[in-house]
Amino acid sequence: MANKRALSWSAALRDLKDDRTRRQDVREERLKTNAGLRGAPALPLSAWRGRSGRRYVVGVHPAGGFDADEMAEAVVIAVRRDGSGIAEMVSVATSKESPRDHLRRTWLDRVRRGGATEMHVHRLADTEAERMAIVDDLKVDTVEPAQV
């Protein structure tokens, strides 16, 4: 007796459509840099893929030496890495164009205590509305976005 499975095309097409409309996971996608070029130091770059599928190129900075002033007009992703080098987002924030140093320092202190070892900075958004849209695209349910 042959084992035959009846395929419901309407169910299969519905599942395919649902698959495409489902939001993607937010994740880091490491970039190749100019590390192989002679005489040039490697650029510390990476990228994050948002739930929308858009990619955001970021500069990577150590969390310890990161200054609150570097958050001006940028989207900042606080990141910790596990033993195998996989990045985990601790928090994501943007700052308004006006200086609010005490809030920036508070956010930095909180994410450092939360285990952040790197700050990934995206500076290619021109307006505050664009930066807030990026924060919304990158935020994960367990991560509280901040505007500092």
SEZA-41412 format. One line per field, with one value per residue: residue number from 1; x, z, y of N, C-alpha, C, CB in turn. Coordinates in steps of 0.001 Angstrom, whole numbers, plus 500000, padded with zeros to 6 digits. Each point is the difference from the previous one (the first is absolute). Glycine has a CB too. Layout:
N
num [NUM|...]
nx [X|...]
nz [Z|...]
ny [Y|...]
cax [X|...]
caz [Z|...]
cay [Y|...]
cx [X|...]
cz [Z|...]
cy [Y|...]
cbx [X|...]
cbz [Z|...]
cby [Y|...]
This chain:
148
num [1|2|3|4|5|6|7|8|9|10|11|12|13|14|15|16|17|18|19|20|21|22|23|24|25|26|27|28|29|30|31|32|33|34|35|36|37|38|39|40|41|42|43|44|45|46|47|48|49|50|51|52|53|54|55|56|57|58|59|60|61|62|63|64|65|66|67|68|69|70|71|72|73|74|75|76|77|78|79|80|81|82|83|84|85|86|87|88|89|90|91|92|93|94|95|96|97|98|99|100|101|102|103|104|105|106|107|108|109|110|111|112|113|114|115|116|117|118|119|120|121|122|123|124|125|126|127|128|129|130|131|132|133|134|135|136|137|138|139|140|141|142|143|144|145|146|147|148]
nx [500839|501642|500444|497683|500749|496947|502370|497421|501301|498607|502336|502298|498923|499724|503060|500983|498507|501241|502947|499616|498845|502401|501085|502596|500515|500600|502567|502403|499869|503259|500163|502013|501622|501668|500633|501381|501287|503195|499313|497018|500158|498101|498229|499526|497877|497906|497824|497991|498568|497904|498272|500671|502124|501646|502970|500158|503120|500424|502697|500418|500178|501570|496924|502791|499730|496562|500654|496894|501481|499250|496710|500481|497605|499678|497561|501862|499511|500698|501681|499981|501946|498365|502806|499238|500861|496657|500109|498248|498744|501238|497924|499335|500769|499171|501520|497391|502028|499991|503041|497974|503548|497734|499006|502943|500607|497357|500768|502921|499052|498029|502160|502274|497924|499384|503256|500747|502816|498747|498973|498804|500596|497389|501829|497452|497713|500330|498235|500406|498480|502591|500295|497041|500387|502531|498412|497818|502143|501243|497328|500766|496929|502612|500235|498402|500414|501641|498630|503215]
nz [500000|497867|502964|497797|502009|498575|499082|501608|496891|502481|501985|498025|499753|503150|500458|497867|501447|502824|498820|499144|502790|502011|500831|498559|502911|500289|498368|500648|496698|501495|497859|498713|501850|497811|501920|497027|500227|500335|502584|501423|503446|498927|499234|503252|497096|501762|497981|502492|497674|501259|500644|497006|499440|501252|499836|502566|498331|503334|499696|501591|502401|501773|501198|500827|498027|500087|500596|500910|497334|498469|500405|497846|498143|501182|499688|502923|498960|503460|498256|502714|497746|501225|500546|496922|500141|500958|499881|502699|498604|503108|498291|497034|501258|497600|501800|499184|497932|503299|500948|501310|501290|501740|497615|499205|502906|500194|497461|500997|502702|498549|498107|502304|501691|497299|500032|498364|499297|498023|500364|497165|499460|497829|499217|497731|501894|498232|502590|503005|497691|499522|503091|500291|497506|501489|502685|498414|498673|502861|501840|500412|500991|501683|498865|502176|496675|502006|498409|501590]
ny [498843|502113|501240|501668|502521|500552|502293|501555|501282|501397|499093|500959|502964|500413|499304|502138|502337|499370|500161|503015|501028|498738|503071|498660|499111|503166|498403|501850|499851|499668|502480|497851|502277|500628|496915|499981|503129|499136|501974|499321|499803|497641|502720|499003|499117|498419|500254|500136|498067|502532|497718|501186|497410|502725|498758|502129|500028|499737|501659|497090|502465|497662|500257|501369|502385|500587|503294|499764|501221|497169|500849|502598|498500|496515|498142|499654|496773|500211|497515|498135|498609|497437|499318|500643|503418|500004|503421|499240|502892|500635|501637|500637|503025|501711|502118|501669|501040|500424|499108|497646|500208|498723|498055|499118|499043|498229|498331|499385|498746|498007|498685|499600|498324|498221|498816|502965|498284|502444|502994|498304|503436|499394|502930|498921|501870|502950|499595|499476|498335|498202|499382|498885|497965|498688|499480|498382|498035|499096|499361|496923|500183|500765|503246|502065|501188|501802|502381|500324]
cax [499161|500813|499666|499815|499464|499260|500505|499005|500705|499574|500672|501426|500176|499739|501175|501085|499713|500221|501446|500586|499552|500475|501167|501249|500719|501057|501260|501217|500619|501354|500466|501404|500636|501229|501038|500982|500797|501265|500202|498766|499363|498634|498938|499090|498639|499087|498674|498859|498828|498791|498852|499474|500933|500979|501306|500560|501439|500382|501377|500085|500845|499958|499059|500716|500501|498970|499585|498606|499941|499998|498630|499260|499506|500346|499322|501034|499586|500873|500147|500925|500326|500200|501311|500251|500047|498672|499557|498662|499644|499592|499047|500208|499547|500383|499931|499525|501094|500401|500817|499383|501098|499706|499224|500901|500888|499178|499779|501279|500271|499053|500317|501275|499664|499277|500937|500431|501450|500216|498958|499924|499466|499516|499929|499570|498636|500107|499040|499596|498931|500657|500675|498980|499507|501030|499886|498804|500283|501003|499687|499526|498976|500593|500862|499274|500701|500094|500329|500762]
caz [500000|499865|500905|499213|500778|499177|500189|499835|499405|500615|501305|499752|499546|501153|500870|499344|500137|501404|500222|499463|500733|501380|500237|500176|501236|499980|500159|499490|498832|499973|498702|499671|500033|499220|500820|499145|499274|500664|500480|500448|501117|499732|500486|500873|499487|500021|499536|500657|499142|500775|499760|498666|498996|499676|500620|500549|500209|501264|500461|501260|500988|501309|500914|501059|499587|499253|500679|499772|498908|498731|499700|499351|498639|499595|500619|500704|500413|501022|499612|500710|499192|500764|499821|498599|499203|499540|500617|500576|500266|501367|499870|498845|500365|499192|500822|499293|499580|501116|500936|501244|500460|501174|499553|499231|500951|500724|499099|499848|501243|500102|499057|500426|501100|499370|499321|498676|499821|498777|499567|498538|499730|498631|499827|498644|499988|500033|500869|501210|499619|499403|501072|500801|499188|500067|501342|499982|499162|500652|501372|500233|501056|501340|500077|500089|499289|500769|499320|501025]
cay [501157|501218|501086|501218|501118|500957|501361|501039|501142|501256|500092|500218|501384|500851|499903|500737|501425|500337|499963|501231|501180|499918|500850|499282|500250|501006|499292|500628|499383|500522|500463|499834|501309|500098|499387|499352|500976|500322|501355|500665|499296|499547|500881|499246|500162|498879|500414|499368|499822|500257|499128|500309|499487|501045|499826|501234|499882|500632|499982|499258|500663|499335|500673|500686|501303|500717|501231|500386|500972|499285|499578|501087|499774|498646|498867|499239|498667|499420|498595|499111|498817|498771|499386|499654|501220|500394|501249|500074|501386|500318|501094|500865|501344|501147|501210|501183|500873|500855|499228|499541|499161|499169|498848|499145|499312|499029|498874|499310|499268|498881|498921|499403|499080|498897|499098|500471|500109|500777|500929|500050|501329|500244|501454|500321|500532|501462|500687|499277|499066|498832|499266|499309|498882|498962|499417|499164|498836|499157|499584|498641|500056|500061|501171|501259|501051|501236|501232|500729]
cx [500898|499486|499911|499353|499289|500488|498885|500716|499588|500668|501485|500265|499758|501207|501185|499809|500239|501480|500661|499624|500448|501269|501227|500602|501044|501306|501164|500478|501378|500411|501463|500612|501254|501179|501097|500894|501271|500028|498759|499411|498569|499002|499059|498547|499221|498674|498956|498851|498772|498890|499415|500851|501050|501291|500552|501475|500377|501512|500016|501014|499973|499120|500731|500447|498988|499494|498564|499866|499951|498610|499212|499676|500395|499034|501104|499405|501024|500004|500904|500204|500147|501373|500337|499995|498670|499554|498572|499725|499542|498922|500322|499406|500408|499911|499487|501190|500444|500802|499231|500976|499642|499184|500853|500896|499236|499766|501287|500342|499107|500375|501350|499772|499253|500888|500476|501514|500360|498838|500080|499246|499654|499777|499430|498553|500077|499104|499670|498895|500588|500675|498990|499403|500994|499956|498807|500230|500947|499583|499420|499047|500597|500858|499129|500768|499999|500248|500650|500629]
cz [500000|500956|499196|500871|499044|500340|499724|499493|500642|501368|499812|499558|501141|500950|499414|500152|501434|500328|499550|500805|501459|500140|500259|501359|499785|500255|499461|498795|499856|498580|499802|499965|499152|500750|499138|499241|500781|500432|500493|501180|499633|500585|500876|499591|500157|499429|500807|499009|500893|499672|498612|498898|499597|500770|500407|500313|501232|500170|501368|500913|501291|500967|501062|499636|499271|500821|499628|498852|498634|499592|499239|498553|499450|500635|500603|500486|501014|499793|500988|499120|500905|499672|498556|499087|499454|500780|500508|500351|501444|499962|498736|500342|498928|500907|499156|499669|501111|500999|501278|500645|501166|499621|499190|500934|500790|499151|499839|501238|500119|499057|500324|501151|499474|499187|498640|499970|498773|499793|498472|499639|498518|499843|498638|499900|500214|501028|501231|499692|499374|501075|500862|499233|500029|501362|500052|499202|500703|501366|500011|501174|501397|500189|500039|499222|500836|499066|501054|499430]
cy [501237|501067|501292|501056|500954|501407|500991|501244|501319|500186|500286|501438|500988|499999|500757|501500|500462|500044|501295|501224|499985|500838|499143|500319|501074|499267|500820|499208|500619|500363|499630|501394|499976|499376|499371|500967|500327|501454|500714|499225|499611|500991|499185|500238|498706|500503|499249|499956|500167|499021|500219|499388|501022|499762|501353|499766|500812|499968|499344|500686|499192|500797|500812|501402|500854|501172|500351|500998|499332|499525|501056|499644|498641|499007|499151|498678|499500|498485|499272|498773|498790|499416|499661|501222|500468|501235|499869|501454|500151|501074|500781|501362|500998|501221|501144|500879|500940|499170|499668|499021|499092|498762|499037|499203|498938|498760|499202|499183|498768|498855|499360|499033|498778|499075|500455|500169|500831|500951|500056|501271|500136|501499|500421|500474|501511|500680|499148|498988|498730|499156|499235|498813|498836|499306|499059|498719|499027|499480|498594|500083|500144|501228|501244|501054|501279|501169|500868|501238]
cbx [498140|500490|501137|499789|501846|497964|502334|498519|500150|497794|498321|500250|499290|497520|499193|500273|498314|497818|499961|499952|498045|498996|498526|500384|499604|498446|498777|500630|497756|500562|498344|499584|499076|499123|498291|498412|497913|501156|501837|499548|501440|500761|500167|501663|500799|501158|500862|500739|501236|500631|499511|499065|498194|498142|500422|497746|500421|497802|500596|499385|499557|502315|498355|500730|502192|499342|502382|499540|501241|502321|500063|501130|500116|502419|498005|501179|498855|499518|499664|499247|501152|497502|499745|498969|502247|499423|501533|500137|499361|502292|499709|499943|500166|499174|501893|497761|499142|497955|502043|497609|501501|500060|497952|499954|501410|498888|498206|500770|500687|498201|498655|501235|499895|498039|498905|497790|500261|501329|500098|500045|501355|498895|501950|501628|499028|500579|499039|500630|498428|500358|501829|499477|498758|501452|501055|498592|499654|501687|499593|502140|498542|499967|501859|499029|499357|500869|498085|500445]
cbz [501211|497580|501948|497866|501749|499888|499356|501841|497857|498777|500999|499378|497688|499789|500813|498363|498144|500577|499714|497768|498472|500275|500927|497521|500736|500812|499839|502304|498841|502012|500062|498667|502290|498916|501783|499792|498955|498644|498450|497652|501643|499999|497939|501891|498368|502025|497661|502294|498379|500091|502446|500907|499180|499551|498638|500965|497514|501020|498679|498837|498961|499615|499615|500756|499872|498802|500014|502419|501433|500485|502040|501501|499631|499755|498358|500711|497756|501668|497580|502316|498275|500024|502261|500433|499430|499389|498496|500907|497588|500892|502512|498352|502441|497811|501452|501172|497677|499688|499067|499101|499220|501433|499984|498097|500179|501258|498789|498477|501098|500636|498234|499266|501595|499935|501211|499668|501109|498979|502187|499760|501904|499857|501536|499231|500888|497629|497988|501390|499636|497868|500014|501171|498513|498382|501026|500214|497960|498775|500646|499102|498554|500077|498764|502258|497786|501991|498290|501178]
cby [498751|499460|498830|498673|499785|498464|499288|499036|498737|499847|498409|497579|499317|499531|497777|498131|499839|498954|497519|498970|500120|497680|501810|500028|497646|501874|497831|500865|499580|498623|501885|497847|500443|502088|499576|498154|500951|498251|500074|500877|501266|497594|501482|500160|501729|498908|500488|500808|498418|502386|500014|502118|498531|501643|497928|500691|499670|499333|502094|497823|502273|499041|498159|497802|498968|497888|500815|499596|501596|499299|498604|501668|502438|500660|500027|502141|499522|501896|500612|500826|501433|499552|499105|497785|499339|497598|501293|497620|500326|499393|500145|498035|499421|498931|499205|499899|499865|501477|501100|500308|501764|502059|501418|501633|502077|501865|501287|501820|502148|501626|501174|502063|501941|501467|498232|501168|497783|498123|501388|497443|500952|497695|500177|498335|497805|499864|501182|502000|501946|501283|501733|502171|501619|501298|502048|502057|501417|501280|502392|498907|498608|497537|498807|499380|498967|498739|499822|497878]
